[in-house]
Amino acid sequence: MTTDEATKNEGEVQTAALAEQGEDITPNQDRGVLKIVKRPGNEEKSPMIGDKVYVHYKGKLANGKKFDSSRDRNEPFIFSLGKGQVIKAWDIGVATMKKGEICHLLCKPEYAYGSAGSVPKIPSNATLFFEIELLDFKGEDLFEDGGIIRRIKRKGEGYSNPNEGATVEIHLEGFYGGRIFDCRDVTFIVGEGEDHDIPIGIDKALEKMQREEYCILYLGPRYGFGDAGKPKFGIKANAELVYEVTLKSFEKESKYMQAVIQYGKIVSWLEMEYGLSERESKEAESFLLAAFLNLAMCYLKLREYIKAVECCDKALGLDQVNEKGLYRRGEARLLMNEFELAKCDFQKVLDVNPQNKAAKTQITVCQKKMKEHNERDRRIYANMFKKFAERDAKEASRAVGESEVEKATCEEGLKAPVTEGKV
């Protein structure tokens, strides 16, 4: 028997054994992925969605021909579980394994490379055989600094995540020193968790979560309660914490509100800077000016015109002939029906830049609005005066009528004879 024939026979035997004895591990129980454990693992825990897993593997076609092997390269293969980085059969199969386990998987084409195959090694509609050893797995390091490790117990829905400023509803359980110190449902705004005794690490992690996701978060001191600890919960300084969090629902903040939050932070940081050199002060002023101008634009989009005017005033305090500051203040005042003030701002824009066509157009708009406003006022006052005149005429007529009646009554009294014996 040749080597190829022996390989083919071995492959057919392994495939037949898996087809007959393998456990169906597919969610739909359609026998698309069958598994046999060849060596049990040495731990009870299995990897979760998002975990970074380390494996050795060997892949064969149904006829026993090997098409790939990490052992031949002498280096483990690393991927994130449940993220679509590997074929569907692997995401399903590896999630059932324990650390140190070796298993065989038989994968139908719809759970492997399908009708497309993977040219040149894997033909179309190929059933594949894998031997996989799970070497290790680790939780997902969300910010690659070791501060927040996430392990997803239940995958969320959709592809949208809360952003800073979004309103979220979550259920959380906090663990420290082998005990639960916090367990509740809470609704708050992402970025303001500390106001609700929630550490900053939860705020940060929520921006990576999906609706209905249920995960475990391991927080280092930097992302927990830090140097201060949390006496209210009996947590010491620089404690490492574990939270189980379910994101029940969220409502994203608009991109303009999100921008307001970010520009607001820039303003706060720059306004708190002291002891800067002359060059640094000029740079800080330049950044502040840009932040106020951008804040004004965001408030215009959010229809918060008073705040837009306030930001423009601050920008113009740094540069009183700033073209954008004058124009945006004019826009806000125009939308507040302060036509004279708006026209004045747009005229100042033209004083700075006589070629600004937008300002010229806005002045025309202001004049038109002022005319419409004045005509409307005239109509209102004309109607008001007409009603007053009609009311006065009615009152005068009524007064004349009452006077005539009173006069007639008086005359009748004078004409009446005095009866004897009566006074």
NORNORTA-V65165 format. One record per residue. N is the residue number from 1. RES is the residue in one small letter. PSI is psi in whole degrees, 0 to 359 (NA if undefined). OMEGA is omega in degrees with one decimal (999 if undefined). Layout:
n=N res=RES psi=PSI omega=OMEGA
n=N res=RES psi=PSI omega=OMEGA
This chain:
n=1 res=m psi=133 omega=-179.8
n=2 res=t psi=167 omega=178.5
n=3 res=t psi=318 omega=179.5
n=4 res=d psi=320 omega=179.8
n=5 res=e psi=320 omega=179.8
n=6 res=a psi=318 omega=179.0
n=7 res=t psi=317 omega=179.5
n=8 res=k psi=317 omega=179.5
n=9 res=n psi=318 omega=180.0
n=10 res=e psi=317 omega=179.5
n=11 res=g psi=318 omega=-179.6
n=12 res=e psi=323 omega=178.5
n=13 res=v psi=313 omega=-179.8
n=14 res=q psi=317 omega=179.9
n=15 res=t psi=317 omega=-179.9
n=16 res=a psi=320 omega=-179.8
n=17 res=a psi=317 omega=178.5
n=18 res=l psi=318 omega=-179.1
n=19 res=a psi=329 omega=-177.0
n=20 res=e psi=319 omega=-171.4
n=21 res=q psi=347 omega=-173.7
n=22 res=g psi=148 omega=176.9
n=23 res=e psi=131 omega=177.3
n=24 res=d psi=113 omega=-177.0
n=25 res=i psi=11 omega=178.6
n=26 res=t psi=145 omega=178.3
n=27 res=p psi=326 omega=-177.7
n=28 res=n psi=358 omega=-178.3
n=29 res=q psi=50 omega=-179.2
n=30 res=d psi=11 omega=177.3
n=31 res=r psi=27 omega=178.1
n=32 res=g psi=334 omega=176.0
n=33 res=v psi=117 omega=179.5
n=34 res=l psi=143 omega=-173.7
n=35 res=k psi=141 omega=169.8
n=36 res=i psi=130 omega=177.0
n=37 res=v psi=121 omega=179.9
n=38 res=k psi=329 omega=174.8
n=39 res=r psi=119 omega=-178.3
n=40 res=p psi=155 omega=178.0
n=41 res=g psi=172 omega=-177.7
n=42 res=n psi=10 omega=175.8
n=43 res=e psi=160 omega=-179.1
n=44 res=e psi=334 omega=-174.9
n=45 res=k psi=147 omega=174.7
n=46 res=s psi=157 omega=177.0
n=47 res=p psi=153 omega=179.3
n=48 res=m psi=170 omega=179.9
n=49 res=i psi=133 omega=179.7
n=50 res=g psi=345 omega=178.7
n=51 res=d psi=146 omega=172.7
n=52 res=k psi=119 omega=-176.4
n=53 res=v psi=148 omega=-179.2
n=54 res=y psi=121 omega=-176.5
n=55 res=v psi=157 omega=162.3
n=56 res=h psi=146 omega=-178.9
n=57 res=y psi=162 omega=173.1
n=58 res=k psi=129 omega=-177.8
n=59 res=g psi=136 omega=179.9
n=60 res=k psi=155 omega=169.2
n=61 res=l psi=170 omega=-178.0
n=62 res=a psi=336 omega=179.3
n=63 res=n psi=5 omega=177.0
n=64 res=g psi=356 omega=-179.0
n=65 res=k psi=122 omega=-179.6
n=66 res=k psi=133 omega=177.9
n=67 res=f psi=347 omega=179.2
n=68 res=d psi=153 omega=177.0
n=69 res=s psi=126 omega=176.5
n=70 res=s psi=333 omega=-179.3
n=71 res=r psi=327 omega=176.9
n=72 res=d psi=330 omega=178.2
n=73 res=r psi=350 omega=177.9
n=74 res=n psi=35 omega=174.8
n=75 res=e psi=139 omega=-179.3
n=76 res=p psi=156 omega=174.1
n=77 res=f psi=133 omega=-174.9
n=78 res=i psi=134 omega=175.8
n=79 res=f psi=166 omega=177.7
n=80 res=s psi=123 omega=-174.1
n=81 res=l psi=138 omega=173.8
n=82 res=g psi=13 omega=-178.1
n=83 res=k psi=8 omega=178.8
n=84 res=g psi=19 omega=-179.5
n=85 res=q psi=345 omega=-179.8
n=86 res=v psi=178 omega=178.5
n=87 res=i psi=156 omega=-175.3
n=88 res=k psi=322 omega=-179.1
n=89 res=a psi=324 omega=179.3
n=90 res=w psi=315 omega=178.3
n=91 res=d psi=322 omega=179.1
n=92 res=i psi=311 omega=-173.3
n=93 res=g psi=312 omega=-176.9
n=94 res=v psi=330 omega=178.5
n=95 res=a psi=342 omega=-179.8
n=96 res=t psi=355 omega=-172.7
n=97 res=m psi=160 omega=173.6
n=98 res=k psi=158 omega=178.0
n=99 res=k psi=129 omega=-179.2
n=100 res=g psi=352 omega=-178.1
n=101 res=e psi=146 omega=169.7
n=102 res=i psi=132 omega=-179.8
n=103 res=c psi=163 omega=172.5
n=104 res=h psi=137 omega=176.8
n=105 res=l psi=136 omega=171.7
n=106 res=l psi=120 omega=-169.4
n=107 res=c psi=121 omega=175.5
n=108 res=k psi=160 omega=-175.1
n=109 res=p psi=321 omega=-177.5
n=110 res=e psi=345 omega=175.8
n=111 res=y psi=5 omega=179.8
n=112 res=a psi=247 omega=-175.5
n=113 res=y psi=3 omega=173.2
n=114 res=g psi=208 omega=-176.8
n=115 res=s psi=339 omega=-179.1
n=116 res=a psi=329 omega=-174.8
n=117 res=g psi=196 omega=174.9
n=118 res=s psi=86 omega=-175.0
n=119 res=v psi=138 omega=7.6
n=120 res=p psi=356 omega=-169.4
n=121 res=k psi=327 omega=-174.4
n=122 res=i psi=117 omega=-178.7
n=123 res=p psi=172 omega=178.2
n=124 res=s psi=141 omega=175.2
n=125 res=n psi=43 omega=-178.5
n=126 res=a psi=135 omega=169.2
n=127 res=t psi=132 omega=-172.9
n=128 res=l psi=149 omega=175.8
n=129 res=f psi=133 omega=177.5
n=130 res=f psi=142 omega=165.5
n=131 res=e psi=123 omega=-174.5
n=132 res=i psi=135 omega=172.0
n=133 res=e psi=124 omega=178.1
n=134 res=l psi=107 omega=-177.0
n=135 res=l psi=316 omega=-175.8
n=136 res=d psi=166 omega=171.9
n=137 res=f psi=151 omega=-178.8
n=138 res=k psi=151 omega=175.2
n=139 res=g psi=162 omega=-178.6
n=140 res=e psi=123 omega=177.7
n=141 res=d psi=100 omega=-168.7
n=142 res=l psi=323 omega=-176.7
n=143 res=f psi=15 omega=175.2
n=144 res=e psi=34 omega=175.1
n=145 res=d psi=7 omega=178.9
n=146 res=g psi=1 omega=-174.0
n=147 res=g psi=328 omega=178.8
n=148 res=i psi=114 omega=177.2
n=149 res=i psi=126 omega=-179.3
n=150 res=r psi=139 omega=171.6
n=151 res=r psi=119 omega=-173.6
n=152 res=i psi=118 omega=178.5
n=153 res=k psi=328 omega=175.6
n=154 res=r psi=125 omega=-178.0
n=155 res=k psi=145 omega=179.5
n=156 res=g psi=182 omega=-177.7
n=157 res=e psi=144 omega=175.0
n=158 res=g psi=195 omega=-175.8
n=159 res=y psi=3 omega=-176.5
n=160 res=s psi=145 omega=178.1
n=161 res=n psi=153 omega=173.5
n=162 res=p psi=147 omega=172.3
n=163 res=n psi=170 omega=178.1
n=164 res=e psi=130 omega=-175.8
n=165 res=g psi=347 omega=178.3
n=166 res=a psi=150 omega=175.0
n=167 res=t psi=123 omega=-177.0
n=168 res=v psi=149 omega=171.6
n=169 res=e psi=120 omega=-176.6
n=170 res=i psi=161 omega=165.4
n=171 res=h psi=133 omega=-179.4
n=172 res=l psi=152 omega=171.3
n=173 res=e psi=125 omega=-178.8
n=174 res=g psi=138 omega=-177.8
n=175 res=f psi=138 omega=177.8
n=176 res=y psi=130 omega=178.4
n=177 res=g psi=35 omega=177.4
n=178 res=g psi=13 omega=180.0
n=179 res=r psi=158 omega=174.0
n=180 res=i psi=125 omega=179.4
n=181 res=f psi=349 omega=-179.1
n=182 res=d psi=134 omega=178.3
n=183 res=c psi=112 omega=-175.9
n=184 res=r psi=164 omega=166.3
n=185 res=d psi=138 omega=-178.3
n=186 res=v psi=142 omega=175.6
n=187 res=t psi=130 omega=-179.0
n=188 res=f psi=175 omega=179.7
n=189 res=i psi=128 omega=179.8
n=190 res=v psi=127 omega=-175.1
n=191 res=g psi=347 omega=-179.5
n=192 res=e psi=24 omega=-178.2
n=193 res=g psi=325 omega=-177.8
n=194 res=e psi=334 omega=176.5
n=195 res=d psi=345 omega=-179.4
n=196 res=h psi=22 omega=-178.8
n=197 res=d psi=37 omega=177.8
n=198 res=i psi=127 omega=-176.4
n=199 res=p psi=158 omega=-175.3
n=200 res=i psi=332 omega=179.2
n=201 res=g psi=327 omega=177.4
n=202 res=i psi=315 omega=176.2
n=203 res=d psi=312 omega=-177.2
n=204 res=k psi=316 omega=-177.8
n=205 res=a psi=325 omega=-179.1
n=206 res=l psi=330 omega=179.0
n=207 res=e psi=350 omega=178.3
n=208 res=k psi=359 omega=-174.2
n=209 res=m psi=162 omega=176.6
n=210 res=q psi=159 omega=179.7
n=211 res=r psi=134 omega=179.8
n=212 res=e psi=6 omega=175.4
n=213 res=e psi=141 omega=177.4
n=214 res=y psi=118 omega=-174.8
n=215 res=c psi=165 omega=173.5
n=216 res=i psi=133 omega=179.5
n=217 res=l psi=127 omega=175.6
n=218 res=y psi=114 omega=-174.5
n=219 res=l psi=127 omega=170.9
n=220 res=g psi=167 omega=-176.7
n=221 res=p psi=323 omega=-178.2
n=222 res=r psi=326 omega=-178.8
n=223 res=y psi=3 omega=176.8
n=224 res=g psi=233 omega=179.5
n=225 res=f psi=8 omega=170.5
n=226 res=g psi=210 omega=-176.8
n=227 res=d psi=330 omega=-174.9
n=228 res=a psi=336 omega=-173.5
n=229 res=g psi=201 omega=177.6
n=230 res=k psi=83 omega=-179.1
n=231 res=p psi=327 omega=179.7
n=232 res=k psi=325 omega=-179.6
n=233 res=f psi=4 omega=-178.7
n=234 res=g psi=33 omega=-177.5
n=235 res=i psi=127 omega=-178.0
n=236 res=k psi=171 omega=179.2
n=237 res=a psi=145 omega=175.2
n=238 res=n psi=38 omega=-179.5
n=239 res=a psi=145 omega=171.8
n=240 res=e psi=135 omega=-173.0
n=241 res=l psi=156 omega=173.7
n=242 res=v psi=130 omega=177.0
n=243 res=y psi=143 omega=166.6
n=244 res=e psi=124 omega=-172.1
n=245 res=v psi=134 omega=171.7
n=246 res=t psi=123 omega=176.4
n=247 res=l psi=102 omega=-174.6
n=248 res=k psi=319 omega=178.1
n=249 res=s psi=165 omega=175.0
n=250 res=f psi=157 omega=175.8
n=251 res=e psi=115 omega=-174.6
n=252 res=k psi=146 omega=174.1
n=253 res=e psi=150 omega=179.2
n=254 res=s psi=159 omega=-178.9
n=255 res=k psi=331 omega=-179.7
n=256 res=y psi=322 omega=177.0
n=257 res=m psi=322 omega=176.0
n=258 res=q psi=317 omega=179.0
n=259 res=a psi=321 omega=177.7
n=260 res=v psi=317 omega=179.9
n=261 res=i psi=314 omega=-177.1
n=262 res=q psi=315 omega=178.9
n=263 res=y psi=326 omega=177.2
n=264 res=g psi=322 omega=177.6
n=265 res=k psi=318 omega=179.2
n=266 res=i psi=315 omega=179.2
n=267 res=v psi=315 omega=-179.4
n=268 res=s psi=315 omega=-179.3
n=269 res=w psi=313 omega=-176.0
n=270 res=l psi=324 omega=-179.4
n=271 res=e psi=343 omega=-179.8
n=272 res=m psi=358 omega=-178.9
n=273 res=e psi=129 omega=179.1
n=274 res=y psi=160 omega=175.5
n=275 res=g psi=29 omega=179.8
n=276 res=l psi=153 omega=175.2
n=277 res=s psi=171 omega=-178.9
n=278 res=e psi=318 omega=178.9
n=279 res=r psi=317 omega=180.0
n=280 res=e psi=324 omega=178.5
n=281 res=s psi=319 omega=178.8
n=282 res=k psi=320 omega=178.1
n=283 res=e psi=318 omega=179.5
n=284 res=a psi=318 omega=177.9
n=285 res=e psi=321 omega=179.5
n=286 res=s psi=317 omega=178.3
n=287 res=f psi=319 omega=178.6
n=288 res=l psi=316 omega=179.1
n=289 res=l psi=313 omega=179.6
n=290 res=a psi=321 omega=-179.2
n=291 res=a psi=316 omega=179.5
n=292 res=f psi=320 omega=179.3
n=293 res=l psi=319 omega=179.5
n=294 res=n psi=323 omega=175.4
n=295 res=l psi=318 omega=178.8
n=296 res=a psi=317 omega=179.6
n=297 res=m psi=317 omega=179.3
n=298 res=c psi=317 omega=179.4
n=299 res=y psi=328 omega=174.0
n=300 res=l psi=316 omega=179.5
n=301 res=k psi=327 omega=-179.8
n=302 res=l psi=0 omega=179.5
n=303 res=r psi=30 omega=174.8
n=304 res=e psi=79 omega=-168.1
n=305 res=y psi=326 omega=178.7
n=306 res=i psi=317 omega=179.1
n=307 res=k psi=325 omega=177.4
n=308 res=a psi=317 omega=178.3
n=309 res=v psi=318 omega=-179.8
n=310 res=e psi=317 omega=179.7
n=311 res=c psi=322 omega=176.7
n=312 res=c psi=320 omega=178.3
n=313 res=d psi=319 omega=179.7
n=314 res=k psi=321 omega=177.5
n=315 res=a psi=317 omega=-179.1
n=316 res=l psi=340 omega=172.8
n=317 res=g psi=334 omega=177.0
n=318 res=l psi=330 omega=-179.9
n=319 res=d psi=95 omega=-169.9
n=320 res=q psi=349 omega=177.4
n=321 res=v psi=27 omega=179.6
n=322 res=n psi=122 omega=-173.6
n=323 res=e psi=315 omega=-178.7
n=324 res=k psi=320 omega=179.9
n=325 res=g psi=315 omega=179.6
n=326 res=l psi=316 omega=-176.9
n=327 res=y psi=314 omega=-177.8
n=328 res=r psi=327 omega=174.6
n=329 res=r psi=320 omega=176.1
n=330 res=g psi=318 omega=178.0
n=331 res=e psi=314 omega=-178.5
n=332 res=a psi=316 omega=-179.1
n=333 res=r psi=324 omega=177.3
n=334 res=l psi=318 omega=-179.9
n=335 res=l psi=343 omega=175.3
n=336 res=m psi=6 omega=-178.8
n=337 res=n psi=24 omega=174.2
n=338 res=e psi=73 omega=-167.9
n=339 res=f psi=320 omega=-178.9
n=340 res=e psi=314 omega=180.0
n=341 res=l psi=320 omega=179.5
n=342 res=a psi=315 omega=179.4
n=343 res=k psi=321 omega=179.3
n=344 res=c psi=318 omega=178.4
n=345 res=d psi=316 omega=-179.5
n=346 res=f psi=327 omega=176.4
n=347 res=q psi=323 omega=177.7
n=348 res=k psi=325 omega=175.8
n=349 res=v psi=316 omega=179.7
n=350 res=l psi=330 omega=175.9
n=351 res=d psi=324 omega=179.3
n=352 res=v psi=315 omega=-178.4
n=353 res=n psi=94 omega=-177.6
n=354 res=p psi=345 omega=-177.7
n=355 res=q psi=2 omega=-177.2
n=356 res=n psi=100 omega=-176.5
n=357 res=k psi=325 omega=-179.0
n=358 res=a psi=320 omega=179.6
n=359 res=a psi=321 omega=177.5
n=360 res=k psi=317 omega=179.0
n=361 res=t psi=319 omega=-178.5
n=362 res=q psi=327 omega=176.3
n=363 res=i psi=318 omega=176.7
n=364 res=t psi=318 omega=177.8
n=365 res=v psi=316 omega=179.6
n=366 res=c psi=314 omega=-179.6
n=367 res=q psi=318 omega=178.5
n=368 res=k psi=315 omega=-180.0
n=369 res=k psi=320 omega=179.0
n=370 res=m psi=318 omega=179.6
n=371 res=k psi=314 omega=179.0
n=372 res=e psi=320 omega=-179.1
n=373 res=h psi=317 omega=-179.8
n=374 res=n psi=319 omega=178.4
n=375 res=e psi=321 omega=177.8
n=376 res=r psi=319 omega=177.3
n=377 res=d psi=318 omega=179.8
n=378 res=r psi=318 omega=179.3
n=379 res=r psi=318 omega=-179.8
n=380 res=i psi=312 omega=-177.9
n=381 res=y psi=324 omega=178.1
n=382 res=a psi=314 omega=177.5
n=383 res=n psi=322 omega=-179.6
n=384 res=m psi=313 omega=-179.6
n=385 res=f psi=323 omega=178.4
n=386 res=k psi=316 omega=179.1
n=387 res=k psi=319 omega=177.8
n=388 res=f psi=317 omega=-179.0
n=389 res=a psi=316 omega=178.9
n=390 res=e psi=319 omega=179.8
n=391 res=r psi=318 omega=179.1
n=392 res=d psi=320 omega=179.8
n=393 res=a psi=318 omega=178.9
n=394 res=k psi=318 omega=-179.6
n=395 res=e psi=321 omega=178.7
n=396 res=a psi=318 omega=179.1
n=397 res=s psi=318 omega=179.5
n=398 res=r psi=322 omega=179.7
n=399 res=a psi=318 omega=178.1
n=400 res=v psi=317 omega=179.8
n=401 res=g psi=316 omega=179.8
n=402 res=e psi=322 omega=179.7
n=403 res=s psi=319 omega=179.2
n=404 res=e psi=317 omega=179.3
n=405 res=v psi=316 omega=-179.2
n=406 res=e psi=320 omega=-180.0
n=407 res=k psi=317 omega=179.9
n=408 res=a psi=320 omega=-179.8
n=409 res=t psi=319 omega=-179.7
n=410 res=c psi=317 omega=-178.6
n=411 res=e psi=321 omega=178.3
n=412 res=e psi=324 omega=-179.2
n=413 res=g psi=324 omega=-178.6
n=414 res=l psi=326 omega=-178.0
n=415 res=k psi=336 omega=-174.7
n=416 res=a psi=133 omega=178.1
n=417 res=p psi=152 omega=177.6
n=418 res=v psi=125 omega=-179.5
n=419 res=t psi=138 omega=-176.5
n=420 res=e psi=140 omega=178.6
n=421 res=g psi=358 omega=-179.7
n=422 res=k psi=149 omega=176.8
n=423 res=v psi=NA omega=999
